[in-house]
């Protein structure tokens, strides 16, 4: 294709197809013949070279024909410069055409990309150096000169050896030869002399190595290409110590950048690129030599640049420059360095920090509009503010995922800044809540209370024998988690999420009792031997056995109960005749109580088990599932040393270091109200607690028991079970791959690629949700997909459409070493889509 054909087919024709009209401005009259020969039956060309009056009339007539569809396209050639200012546009009789069809997008040239030099570089990408040399000698070379470029170059031995023809493809193959290409390169050295000539002609590399093997030439070529791209992108002067390192001339910049971008974006070459870039960075000591450079440009050729961009984003977030953070994140979301699990964890933490900061700012502005009453405050929390808590939980999850490798405390300042902003907003919300609590009491009239859940949502379903209902009593399922769970359960049936108000005080002992039959009328909280004892209709219900006995007395042989985890693991069988199955889950609360630092990750496992349980219940013939919870919780990670509250003086029971039951003096740091006003039947007259989110003991990273929206507004989920909606496994194929077939992982954060390949036309519009787990030979989970990015932080699953791909970091357990399988599973049935056999090969 000569240069004129390139301009016609690659520049003008696409714009005409898009806009129907194109006005070509050409003060040098370079493109006149190119435009005129484009006229045909469907396209009219108007030439304004001779007479502007005649050409204007011709253009108006052609515009009418275009409107009547007599012609399909109109090209107007104007031998003048394109008007840029409004005054110039008003004087130009043809400016109207570009404005009518795309607001001057229908004009040529448009920016530097339409310069003659840029067009020639695009037309002759393999000869960029020669093109630039010619333009340095003549700013307006003829088409014939451009067409002659490259006419005498040929590389017969290279073409025969590598089975590619263009200079770009030859260079690419010399950097990352395929298996057959590598065999051919190692079979002889007839290609070496041509390689030396090609490298010098195309990118200006004069090989220093005297070696005639691919490994020697490839090493020098990699260093030259990578360092050249780094220098091209560097806005600041190169350090003196690097001034003599060989690099390409400016003329080779488009070819070098194109090859580097191809190496980074091609999944088949990314691992090699990472390995080579790390080696070159270490060899040239770039990290230390460039330590004083502030601006490294836009590209992250080397890993130290990616770390520098990360530091810039962290600094911007500390300065509240969220626009800059967002810009850096968008630039690096597809960075090759996110293919390293360690880097991905850092960027995920930054991304979650930005999301939390911006959501805090948004909700801080909106909160003032919802302060007039408790009802308004609760509605605001349910509709919007819960997202603050979700993003805070996901932020803490990202902290947990990264903290173990942050031995230098790199991201600790960022964590403190984000936690401080979250804490300030939460305290503002909490003061409003406790103010309304004191004034209006609890629970709020007209809203579902936890004490009513069984009698309103479960009891009526069991009024007629034959209905099978499952009642999942989940400990510490906060409202925002209920939202996530509702979305997960949608494929199993008709799901409805509503809110309920937890019984005060918001502890498991009381909350689980409030979910029993007759709790709305019969629940009492009394003080016996210095301890809080709940009872329903005077029957104590302080233990699991006592609570289950209340249900058993009412439903007899229709009732069965057990731990949800045991049900999921098939450790007990649902008995014939069971119509009310109570399944108990305590994992969220238990893990937070004992391991608060890593508890956010346990939430994923807890929701996963609930989802599997619901699917199994459908298979077991149950028609309805009701999922309530006893209380919510608060993650107190923003608290500093000394952020505590002193207890009121008096005769009080201290409940979970968050509230008091009994009697005593009031002070300005506490809310206080009569127990009956707080919805509590008790022999203790008063309920009191801190006005803020403070507790009575320092160091509590997680708690419940007090009065806050996070602790007391909880979800209730009902599911009407029906047939599964997820596309069948045979309709699509799930494929796992790791580093082009590598069988050993050298990091505890390996990155695998997962893809869904279409098997039939009916599955092309289906979403496939996939759970990724690493399992040892006994089926024990030894690694899981790290939340963040494509991995849903609440569910731990990846949702892909057919023909989608995603890179997923698998977080391996620190103590595990040996052979394992990475399995892609159906999250509802735990059926295996596919698996990948790997083993560990850690260096330390």
C-alpha positions in Angstrom: 0.0 0.0 0.0 1.6 3.3 -1.0 1.2 6.5 1.1 -1.7 7.9 -1.0 -3.7 4.7 -0.6 -2.9 4.6 3.1 -4.2 8.2 3.6 -7.4 7.4 1.6 -8.2 4.1 3.3 -6.8 4.6 6.8 -7.4 8.3 7.4 -10.1 9.8 5.2 -12.4 6.8 4.5 -13.0 5.9 8.2 -14.0 9.4 9.0 -16.4 9.6 6.1 -18.0 6.3 7.3 -18.4 7.8 10.7 -19.6 11.3 9.9 -20.7 11.2 6.2 -19.0 14.6 5.7 -15.3 15.4 5.8 -13.7 18.8 5.2 -10.0 18.4 4.3 -8.0 21.6 5.0 -4.7 21.6 3.1 -2.7 24.9 2.8 0.3 23.0 1.3 -2.1 21.4 -1.3 -0.5 18.1 -0.6 -3.7 16.0 -0.5 -5.7 17.5 -3.5 -5.2 14.6 -5.9 -5.7 12.2 -3.1 -9.1 13.7 -2.4 -10.2 14.1 -6.0 -9.7 10.4 -6.9 -12.0 9.4 -4.1 -15.1 10.6 -6.0 -17.5 7.9 -7.1 -21.3 7.2 -7.4 -21.8 7.1 -3.6 -19.3 9.8 -2.6 -19.2 13.4 -4.0 -15.9 15.4 -3.8 -16.1 19.3 -3.9 -12.9 21.1 -4.8 -12.6 24.6 -3.5 -9.3 25.3 -5.2 -10.5 27.4 -8.1 -13.6 29.3 -7.0 -15.0 29.6 -3.5 -18.4 30.8 -4.9 -18.8 27.9 -7.3 -17.5 25.3 -4.8 -19.8 26.7 -2.1 -22.8 26.2 -4.4 -21.6 22.7 -5.2 -21.2 21.9 -1.5 -24.7 23.2 -0.7 -26.2 21.1 -3.5 -24.3 18.1 -2.4 -25.5 18.6 1.2 -29.0 18.5 -0.1 -28.3 15.3 -2.0 -26.9 13.8 1.1 -30.1 14.7 3.0 -32.2 13.0 0.2 -29.8 10.0 0.3 -28.9 10.4 -3.3 -25.3 10.2 -2.2 -23.9 8.7 1.0 -20.8 10.8 1.6 -19.5 14.3 1.0 -15.8 15.3 1.0 -14.9 19.0 0.7 -11.3 19.9 -0.2 -10.2 23.3 1.0 -6.6 24.5 0.1 -6.4 26.6 3.2 -5.6 26.2 6.9 -8.3 24.8 9.2 -9.9 27.7 11.2 -9.3 27.4 14.9 -10.8 30.5 16.5 -14.5 31.3 16.5 -13.9 34.5 14.4 -12.0 32.4 11.8 -14.8 29.8 11.7 -17.4 32.5 11.1 -15.5 33.7 8.0 -14.9 30.2 6.6 -17.9 29.2 4.3 -17.1 25.5 4.9 -16.8 25.5 8.7 -20.5 24.8 8.9 -20.1 21.4 7.4 -17.7 20.1 10.0 -19.9 21.7 12.7 -23.1 20.1 11.5 -21.5 16.7 11.4 -19.6 16.3 14.6 -18.6 19.7 15.9 -15.4 19.8 13.8 -14.7 16.1 14.4 -15.6 15.9 10.7 -12.5 17.9 9.7 -8.9 17.2 8.8 -6.4 17.7 10.3 -7.4 17.2 13.9 -4.4 17.5 16.2 -0.8 16.3 16.0 -1.9 12.8 15.1 -2.9 14.2 11.7 0.4 15.8 10.9 2.1 14.6 7.7 5.0 13.2 9.8 2.6 11.2 12.0 0.7 9.8 9.0 4.0 8.7 7.4 5.2 7.1 10.6 1.9 5.1 10.8 2.1 4.1 7.2 5.8 3.0 7.6 6.0 1.8 11.2 8.9 -0.6 10.4 11.0 2.3 9.1 10.3 5.0 11.6 14.0 5.9 11.9 14.4 6.5 8.2 11.1 8.4 8.0 12.3 10.8 10.7 15.7 11.2 9.0 14.0 12.2 5.8 11.7 14.8 7.5 14.8 16.3 9.2 16.2 17.0 5.7 12.9 18.0 4.1 9.8 19.1 6.1 7.6 18.3 3.1 8.9 15.2 1.3 6.9 14.0 -1.7 4.8 10.9 -1.7 7.3 9.3 -4.0 10.1 9.7 -1.4 8.0 8.2 1.3 7.0 5.3 -0.9 10.7 4.6 -1.6 11.5 4.1 2.0 12.4 0.5 2.9 12.4 -0.6 -0.7 15.9 -2.0 -0.6 15.8 -3.7 2.8 15.3 -7.4 3.1 16.2 -10.0 5.7 15.9 -13.4 4.0 17.6 -15.5 6.7 15.7 -13.9 9.5 12.4 -14.3 7.7 13.2 -17.9 7.0 14.3 -18.6 10.6 11.5 -16.8 12.4 8.6 -17.3 9.8 7.7 -13.6 10.1 8.2 -10.7 7.7 7.8 -7.2 9.1 10.6 -5.5 11.1 8.3 -5.1 14.1 7.5 -8.8 14.1 11.1 -9.8 13.7 12.1 -7.6 16.7 9.3 -9.1 18.8 10.3 -12.6 17.9 14.0 -11.9 18.8 12.8 -10.7 22.2 10.4 -13.5 22.9 10.8 -16.3 20.4 8.3 -19.1 20.4 9.4 -22.7 20.9 9.8 -23.5 17.2 11.5 -20.1 16.6 14.0 -20.8 19.4 14.8 -24.1 17.9 15.5 -22.5 14.6 17.6 -19.7 16.2 19.8 -22.3 18.0 20.2 -24.4 14.9 22.7 -22.1 13.3 24.0 -18.5 13.1 23.2 -17.5 9.5 20.7 -15.0 10.9 23.1 -13.2 13.1 24.7 -10.8 10.5 21.3 -9.8 9.3 20.2 -9.2 12.9 23.1 -6.8 13.5 22.1 -4.8 10.3 18.4 -4.8 11.2 18.9 -3.7 14.8 21.1 -0.8 13.7 18.8 0.3 10.9 15.5 0.0 12.8 16.2 1.1 16.3 19.9 2.3 16.2 21.3 -0.6 18.3 24.9 -1.4 17.5 25.4 -4.8 19.2 28.4 -5.0 21.5 28.3 -8.7 22.1 30.5 -10.8 19.9 28.3 -13.8 20.7 26.4 -15.5 18.0 23.7 -17.1 20.1 20.2 -15.9 20.7 20.7 -15.7 24.5 23.6 -13.2 24.2 21.9 -11.1 21.5 18.5 -11.3 23.3 19.9 -10.1 26.6 21.5 -7.0 25.0 18.3 -6.3 22.9 16.1 -6.5 26.0 18.3 -4.1 27.9 18.4 -1.6 25.0 14.7 -1.7 24.3 13.5 -1.4 27.9 16.0 1.3 28.8 15.1 3.2 25.6 11.4 3.3 26.5 12.3 4.4 30.0 14.3 7.3 28.7 11.7 8.3 26.1 9.1 8.6 28.8 11.3 10.4 31.3 10.4 14.1 31.6 13.5 14.9 33.7 17.2 14.8 32.8 18.7 11.3 33.0 21.1 10.8 35.9 24.8 11.3 34.9 25.6 7.7 35.8 23.2 6.4 33.1 24.2 8.9 30.4 26.4 6.4 28.5 24.0 3.5 28.6 23.1 2.7 25.0 19.6 3.7 23.9 17.6 4.3 20.8 17.4 7.6 19.0 14.2 9.7 19.1 13.4 8.5 15.6 12.9 4.9 16.9 10.5 6.0 19.7 7.2 4.8 18.1 8.7 1.4 17.2 10.2 0.9 20.7 7.1 2.0 22.5 4.9 -0.2 20.3 7.0 -3.3 21.0 7.2 -2.7 24.7 3.4 -2.2 24.9 2.9 -5.4 23.0 5.2 -7.3 25.3 3.3 -6.1 28.4 -0.2 -6.5 27.0 0.2 -10.0 25.5 -0.6 -12.6 28.2 1.9 -15.0 26.6 4.8 -12.6 27.1 4.0 -10.8 30.4 5.8 -13.2 32.6 9.0 -12.9 30.5 8.6 -9.2 30.4 8.4 -9.0 34.2 11.5 -11.2 34.6 13.5 -9.3 32.1 12.5 -5.8 33.4 13.4 -6.8 36.9 16.8 -8.1 35.8 17.6 -4.9 33.8 16.5 -2.7 36.7 18.8 -4.5 39.0 21.7 -4.6 36.5 21.6 -0.8 35.9 20.8 0.0 39.5 17.9 2.2 38.3 16.0 2.3 41.6 18.9 3.9 43.5 20.3 6.0 40.7 16.8 7.5 40.0 15.9 7.9 43.6 15.9 11.7 43.4 13.7 11.9 40.3 10.2 13.1 41.1 8.4 12.7 37.8 9.0 9.4 36.0 6.5 10.0 33.2 3.4 8.0 32.4 4.7 4.5 31.7 6.0 2.0 34.3 8.6 0.1 32.2 10.4 -1.1 35.4 9.0 -2.2 38.7 10.6 0.6 40.7 8.5 3.1 38.6 5.3 1.3 39.6 6.3 1.7 43.2 7.0 5.4 42.6 3.6 5.9 41.1 2.1 4.1 44.1 4.0 6.5 46.4 2.7 9.4 44.5 -0.9 8.2 44.8 -0.4 7.6 48.5 1.0 11.1 49.0 -1.9 12.6 47.0 -4.4 10.8 49.2 -2.7 12.1 52.3 -3.1 15.6 50.8 -6.8 14.9 50.0 -6.0 15.2 46.3 -8.5 12.4 45.3 -8.5 13.5 41.6 -4.8 12.7 41.3 -5.2 9.4 43.1 -8.0 8.5 40.7 -5.9 9.5 37.7 -3.0 7.4 38.8 -5.2 4.4 39.5 -6.9 4.6 36.1 -3.5 4.8 34.4 -2.2 1.7 36.2 -5.3 -0.5 36.5 -3.9 -2.5 33.6 -0.3 -2.3 34.5 1.8 -5.4 33.9 3.0 -5.2 37.5 -0.5 -6.0 38.8 0.3 -9.4 37.4 2.4 -9.8 40.6 0.3 -10.6 43.6 2.4 -8.4 45.9 1.9 -5.4 43.7 -1.8 -6.1 43.2 -2.3 -6.2 47.0 -0.8 -2.7 47.3 -2.9 -1.2 44.6 -6.0 -3.0 45.9 -5.4 -1.4 49.3 -5.0 2.1 47.7 -8.1 1.6 45.6 -10.2 0.6 48.6 -8.8 3.5 50.6 -9.8 6.0 47.9 -13.3 4.5 47.7 -13.8 4.8 51.4 -12.5 8.3 51.6 -14.7 9.6 48.8 -17.8 7.8 50.2 -17.1 9.3 53.6 -16.9 12.7 52.1 -20.1 12.2 50.1 -22.1 10.9 53.2 -20.7 13.6 55.4 -22.3 16.2 53.1 -25.6 14.3 52.9 -25.9 13.5 56.6 -27.2 16.9 57.6 -30.3 16.3 55.5 -31.3 13.3 57.6 -30.9 14.3 61.2 -34.4 15.4 62.1 -35.6 12.1 63.6 -34.6 8.5 64.3 -36.8 7.3 61.4 -35.0 9.6 59.0 -31.6 8.5 60.3 -32.4 4.8 60.0 -33.7 5.3 56.5 -30.5 7.1 55.5 -28.4 4.3 56.9 -30.4 1.6 55.1 -30.4 3.4 51.8 -26.9 4.9 51.7 -24.8 5.1 54.8 -24.4 1.4 55.0 -22.1 1.7 52.0 -19.6 3.5 54.3 -19.5 0.5 56.6 -19.2 -1.9 53.7 -16.2 0.0 52.2 -14.6 0.3 55.6 -14.9 -3.5 56.0 -13.4 -4.0 52.6 -10.6 -1.5 53.4 -9.8 -3.4 56.6 -9.9 -6.6 54.6 -7.3 -5.1 52.1 -5.2 -4.0 55.1 -5.3 -7.6 56.4 -4.3 -9.0 53.0 -1.3 -6.7 52.7 -0.1 -6.0 56.3 1.8 -9.2 56.6 4.2 -8.2 53.8 4.4 -4.5 54.8 7.4 -5.1 57.0 8.6 -1.4 56.6 5.3 0.1 57.4 5.0 1.7 54.0 1.3 2.0 54.0 0.7 2.6 57.7 0.4 6.4 57.4 -2.3 5.9 54.7 -4.2 3.5 56.9 -4.2 5.9 59.8 -5.4 8.8 57.6 -8.3 6.7 56.2 -9.3 5.3 59.5 -9.3 8.8 61.0 -11.7 10.1 58.4 -14.0 7.1 58.8 -13.9 7.5 62.6 -14.8 11.2 62.5 -17.8 10.5 60.3 -19.0 7.6 62.4 -18.8 9.6 65.6 -20.9 12.3 64.0 -23.5 9.7 63.1 -23.3 8.1 66.5 -24.0 11.3 68.4 -27.1 11.8 66.4 -28.2 8.3 67.0 -27.8 8.3 70.8 -29.5 11.7 70.9 -32.6 10.3 69.2 -32.4 7.1 71.2 -32.7 9.1 74.4 -35.6 11.1 73.1 -37.7 8.5 71.3 -36.6 5.2 72.8 -36.2 1.8 71.1 -37.4 0.0 69.0 -38.9 2.5 66.6 -42.7 2.2 66.3 -43.8 0.8 62.9 -40.6 -1.0 62.2 -40.0 -4.8 62.5 -38.3 -5.7 65.7 -36.2 -8.8 66.1 -38.5 -10.1 68.7 -41.3 -10.3 66.1 -39.3 -12.1 63.4 -40.2 -15.7 64.3 -43.9 -15.1 65.0 -44.4 -13.0 61.9 -42.2 -14.7 59.3 -41.8 -18.3 60.4 -44.8 -19.3 62.5 -47.4 -18.6 59.9 -45.5 -20.7 57.3 -45.7 -23.7 59.7 -49.4 -23.3 60.5 -50.2 -25.8 57.9 -48.5 -29.2 58.1 -46.3 -30.1 55.1 -44.5 -26.8 54.6 -40.8 -27.1 55.1 -39.1 -24.1 56.5 -35.4 -23.5 57.3 -34.5 -20.9 60.0 -30.9 -19.9 59.8 -29.9 -18.1 63.0 -26.7 -16.3 62.0 -24.6 -14.5 64.6 -23.4 -11.0 63.8 -24.7 -10.6 60.3 -24.5 -6.8 59.9 -27.0 -5.1 57.6 -24.5 -4.4 54.8 -23.5 -8.1 54.8 -27.2 -8.9 54.5 -27.3 -6.8 51.3 -24.3 -8.8 49.9 -25.9 -12.1 50.9 -29.2 -11.1 49.3 -27.4 -10.7 46.0 -25.7 -14.0 46.3 -28.9 -15.9 47.0 -30.8 -14.5 44.0 -30.1 -17.6 41.9 -31.8 -20.0 44.3 -35.2 -18.3 44.5 -37.1 -15.2 45.2 -35.2 -13.2 47.8 -36.4 -10.4 50.0 -34.3 -8.3 52.3 -35.9 -6.2 55.1 -34.5 -4.5 58.1 -35.2 -5.3 61.7 -34.3 -3.6 65.0 -32.2 -5.7 67.3 -33.1 -6.2 71.0 -31.0 -4.1 73.4 -28.5 -4.8 74.7 -27.0 -6.0 71.4 -25.3 -9.2 72.6 -25.6 -12.8 71.5 -27.2 -14.0 74.7 -30.0 -11.5 74.3 -30.2 -11.4 70.5 -30.6 -15.1 70.0 -33.3 -15.2 72.6 -35.1 -12.4 70.8 -35.4 -14.6 67.7 -37.4 -17.3 69.5 -41.2 -17.8 69.4 -43.2 -15.5 71.8 -40.2 -13.2 72.2 -42.2 -10.1 71.5 -44.5 -10.7 74.5 -42.5 -13.1 76.7 -38.9 -12.0 76.6 -37.5 -10.7 80.0 -34.0 -9.8 81.0 -33.3 -10.2 84.7 -30.3 -9.9 87.0 -29.7 -13.2 88.8 -26.6 -13.8 90.9 -24.9 -10.8 89.3 -25.5 -12.0 85.8 -27.8 -11.1 83.0 -30.3 -13.9 82.3 -32.9 -13.9 79.5 -36.1 -15.8 79.8 -39.2 -16.4 77.7 -42.4 -16.9 79.6 -40.3 -17.4 82.7 -38.2 -20.2 81.0 -34.5 -19.4 81.0 -32.9 -19.2 77.5 -29.3 -18.4 78.2 -27.9 -21.5 76.5 -28.2 -23.0 73.0 -29.9 -26.1 74.5 -32.4 -24.0 76.4 -33.2 -21.9 73.3 -33.7 -24.9 71.1 -35.9 -26.5 73.8 -38.4 -23.6 73.5 -38.8 -24.4 69.8 -38.9 -28.1 70.4 -41.7 -27.8 72.9 -43.8 -26.0 70.3 -43.1 -28.1 67.2 -42.1 -31.5 68.5 -41.0 -34.0 65.9 -41.5 -31.5 63.2 -38.4 -29.7 64.5 -34.7 -30.4 64.0 -31.7 -28.3 64.7 -27.9 -28.3 64.2 -24.9 -26.2 63.2 -25.0 -24.8 59.8 -21.4 -25.8 59.1 -22.2 -29.5 60.0 -25.2 -29.3 57.6 -23.0 -28.0 54.8 -20.4 -30.7 55.4 -23.0 -33.5 55.5 -22.3 -34.3 59.1 -26.0 -34.9 59.8 -29.0 -35.8 57.8 -32.3 -34.0 57.7 -34.8 -36.5 59.2 -38.0 -37.5 57.6 -40.9 -35.4 58.8 -38.7 -32.3 59.6 -40.7 -29.2 58.7 -38.7 -26.7 60.8 -34.9 -26.9 60.5 -33.0 -24.5 62.6 -29.3 -24.0 61.6 -27.0 -22.0 63.8 -23.9 -20.1 62.5 -21.5 -18.4 64.9 -18.4 -18.1 62.8 -18.5 -14.4 62.1 -18.8 -13.4 65.7 -16.5 -16.1 66.9 -13.7 -15.1 64.6 -14.0 -11.4 65.3 -14.0 -12.1 69.0 -10.8 -14.2 68.8 -9.0 -13.0 65.7 -10.1 -9.4 64.9 -7.1 -8.6 62.7 -8.0 -11.3 60.2 -11.7 -11.6 60.8 -12.8 -9.6 57.7 -11.7 -12.5 55.5 -13.7 -15.0 57.6 -16.8 -13.1 56.6 -16.4 -14.5 53.0 -16.2 -18.0 54.3 -19.3 -17.5 56.5 -21.4 -16.1 53.6 -20.1 -18.9 51.4 -21.4 -21.5 53.8 -24.8 -19.9 54.1 -25.1 -19.9 50.3 -24.1 -23.5 50.0 -26.6 -24.4 52.8 -29.5 -22.6 51.0 -28.7 -24.6 47.9 -28.7 -27.8 49.8 -31.9 -26.9 51.5 -33.5 -26.5 48.0 -32.3 -30.0 47.1 -33.7 -31.3 50.5 -37.2 -30.2 49.6 -37.5 -27.0 51.7 -39.6 -24.3 50.2 -38.8 -21.4 52.5 -35.7 -20.0 54.2 -35.7 -17.2 56.8 -32.3 -15.8 57.8 -32.3 -13.4 60.8 -29.4 -12.3 63.0 -29.0 -11.5 66.7 -27.0 -8.2 66.3 -24.6 -6.3 64.1 -21.1 -5.2 65.0 -18.7 -2.3 64.8 -15.0 -2.5 63.6 -13.2 -0.1 66.0 -9.9 0.1 64.0 -9.8 3.9 64.1 -9.6 4.1 67.9 -6.4 5.5 69.4 -4.8 4.7 72.8 -7.0 6.3 75.5 -10.2 6.4 73.4 -12.3 4.9 76.1 -15.2 6.0 78.3 -15.3 5.8 82.1 -18.3 3.9 83.5 -21.1 5.7 85.3 -21.1 5.4 89.1 -23.8 3.2 90.5 -25.0 -0.4 90.6 -24.6 -1.5 87.0 -24.0 -4.7 85.0 -21.3 -4.0 82.4 -22.5 -5.6 79.2 -19.7 -6.3 76.7 -17.9 -3.1 77.7 -20.5 -1.2 75.6 -23.5 -0.6 77.8 -24.8 -0.7 81.4 -27.9 -2.2 82.9 -29.0 -1.3 86.4 -29.2 2.0 88.2 -26.9 4.9 89.0 -25.8 8.5 88.4 -25.8 10.0 84.9 -23.1 12.1 83.3 -22.5 14.1 80.2 -20.7 11.2 78.4 -23.6 8.8 78.5 -27.1 8.3 77.2 -29.5 7.0 79.8 -33.1 5.9 79.5 -35.6 3.7 81.4 -35.4 0.0 80.3 -39.0 -0.1 79.3 -38.4 2.9 77.0 -35.5 0.9 75.5 -37.9 -2.0 74.8 -36.5 -4.1 77.6 -38.7 -6.0 80.2 -36.4 -6.2 83.2 -36.0 -6.0 86.9 -33.3 -3.4 86.2 -34.6 0.1 85.8 -32.2 1.8 83.5 -30.1 1.3 80.3 -27.0 3.5 79.8 -24.0 3.6 77.5 -21.4 5.9 75.9 -22.8 8.7 73.7 -20.0 8.0 71.2 -18.5 4.8 69.8 -16.1 4.5 72.7 -16.0 1.4 74.9 -15.1 0.9 78.5 -11.9 -0.9 77.7 -9.1 0.0 75.3 -7.8 -2.1 72.5 -11.1 -3.5 71.4 -10.9 -3.7 67.6 -14.4 -5.2 67.3 -17.4 -5.1 69.5 -21.2 -5.2 69.8 -23.4 -4.9 72.8 -24.1 -1.1 72.7 -26.5 1.1 70.9 -25.5 2.2 67.4 -26.9 1.8 63.9 -24.1 -0.7 63.1 -25.0 -2.9 66.1 -28.7 -2.5 66.2 -30.1 -2.2 62.6 -29.9 -5.8 61.2 -31.1 -7.7 58.1 -33.7 -10.3 57.8 -33.6 -12.3 54.5 -36.5 -14.5 53.3 -36.0 -16.9 50.4 -38.8 -18.6 48.4 -36.7 -21.5 46.9 -37.0 -22.2 43.2 -35.0 -23.7 40.3 -31.4 -22.5 39.7 -30.8 -19.7 37.2 -27.1 -20.1 36.7 -26.3 -21.5 33.2 -25.4 -25.2 33.2 -21.8 -26.1 33.4 -21.9 -27.9 30.0 -22.9 -24.6 28.4 -19.5 -23.0 29.0 -16.0 -24.1 29.8 -14.0 -22.5 32.6 -10.2 -22.5 31.9 -7.4 -21.9 34.4 -3.8 -21.1 33.5 -0.7 -20.1 35.3 2.4 -18.5 33.7 2.1 -20.2 30.4 2.0 -23.6 31.8 4.4 -23.3 34.8 3.8 -25.9 37.5 5.5 -24.3 40.4 4.7 -21.1 42.3 7.5 -19.1 43.8 5.4 -16.6 45.7 2.6 -16.9 48.3 0.6 -14.6 46.1 0.5 -16.3 42.7 -1.6 -14.8 39.9 -3.6 -17.2 37.8 -5.7 -16.4 34.8 -9.3 -17.6 34.6 -11.5 -17.5 31.5 -14.9 -18.6 30.5 -15.1 -20.0 27.0 -18.5 -20.3 25.2 -19.7 -23.8 24.3 -23.1 -22.8 22.7 -25.0 -19.8 21.6 -27.5 -20.0 24.5 -24.8 -19.2 27.2 -23.4 -16.1 25.6 -25.5 -13.8 27.7 -25.2 -15.7 31.0 -23.1 -14.6 34.0 -21.0 -17.3 35.5 -20.0 -16.9 39.2 -16.9 -18.8 40.1 -15.3 -19.6 43.4 -11.5 -20.1 43.3 -9.8 -22.2 46.0 -6.4 -23.9 46.4 -6.9 -27.3 48.0 -4.3 -29.9 49.3 -4.5 -33.6 48.5 -7.0 -34.1 51.3 -9.4 -31.3 50.1 -8.4 -28.8 52.8 -8.4 -25.2 51.6 -4.8 -23.9 51.6 -5.4 -20.8 49.5 -8.2 -18.5 48.4 -8.8 -15.7 45.8 -7.6 -12.5 47.4 -10.6 -10.1 47.6 -10.4 -6.9 45.5 -10.4 -6.2 41.8 -12.4 -8.9 40.0 -12.9 -10.8 43.3 -16.1 -9.7 45.2 -14.9 -8.7 48.7 -18.1 -10.0 50.3 -18.5 -13.3 48.5 -14.9 -14.1 47.4 -16.3 -15.0 44.0 -15.5 -13.9 40.4 -18.3 -13.1 38.0 -17.5 -13.5 34.3 -19.4 -13.6 31.1 -18.5 -16.0 28.3 -15.2 -15.0 26.6 -14.2 -12.9 29.6 -10.8 -13.3 31.3 -9.5 -12.1 34.6 -6.2 -12.3 36.5 -6.8 -13.4 40.0 -4.3 -13.3 42.9 -4.5 -16.5 45.1 -3.5 -15.9 48.7 -1.8 -19.1 49.9 -1.7 -20.0 53.6 1.7 -19.1 55.1 2.3 -22.5 56.7 1.5 -24.6 53.6 4.1 -26.1 51.2 3.7 -28.9 48.8 1.5 -30.0 46.0 -2.0 -28.6 45.6 -4.8 -28.0 43.1 -6.4 -24.7 42.3 -10.1 -25.4 41.7 -12.7 -23.3 39.9 -16.0 -24.2 41.7 -19.7 -23.4 41.5 -20.2 -21.4 44.6 -23.7 -22.8 45.3 -23.1 -26.5 44.6 -19.3 -26.6 45.1 -19.1 -28.6 41.8 -15.7 -28.4 40.1 -15.6 -26.6 36.8 -11.9 -27.2 36.3 -8.6 -27.5 38.2 -5.0 -26.8 37.9 -2.2 -28.9 39.4 0.6 -26.9 41.0 3.2 -27.1 43.8 5.1 -24.6 45.9 8.7 -23.7 45.3 9.4 -20.9 47.7 12.9 -19.6 47.9 12.5 -18.6 51.6 
